[in-house]
Amino acid sequence: MNVLAEIVVGMRGVWAILRFDPAAPKRFDNTPQGVARSFLAAAAGLPIYLLVLKGSFVAMVPRPEILRFLPMMLLYYVIEWLIWPNLMVGVVRLLKRDQFYCRYIVAYNWLALAQMLLMLPYQIAVLMPGASLQAVAFIGLFASLAFALYGWFIARHALEIPGRAAFGLVMLNLLAGLVLLQFKALQLGL
């Protein structure tokens, strides 16, 4: 497997999604091997995550112990990449869309990498002293809504489900993310 070629193919698919091409999700590999390869997005995103994590760690008051903080945050990174694909195993069965699970997860994973890349300037700005809280909050809200819309688009077209069901998946994904964020905050004592 050529890792760079796989990343290029994944990001080309994401480019089509960002343009709201209804056929875009169908271009992704609908096999278990495709799902496995799509986790290259997690590996490619790890340096971005570590960069943001370093900035967050430096900004924390009180600063947690690094030997406790870093392994825990790396564990949560892995959990964040695995929780949704695992939840979706049951959801696609309920929706009777098992046959589209793989392409949905492949598209979802590659979009997650694009989201990390696109959000990097925002996350750096949040950590900068003197950043306008109102501007940062507005940009964060806008970006969150945009990626929720792309999540809806992927669910709608990759799983071939009605818009209302796709909206439900976006809400379920948001809920899963909030629950995981709560666990993370409890672990860090925030």
Buried (B, 14 or more C-beta within 10 A) or exposed (E): EEEEEBBEBBBEBBEBBBEEBEEBBBBBBBEEEBBBBBBBBBEBBBEBBBEBBEBBBEEEEEEBEEEEBBEBBBEBBEEBBEBBBEBBEEBBEEBEBEEBBBBBBBBBBBBBBBBBBEBBEBBEBBBEEEEEEEEBEEBBEEBEEEBBEBBBBBBBBBBBBEEEBBBBBBEBBEEBEEEBEEEBEEBBEE
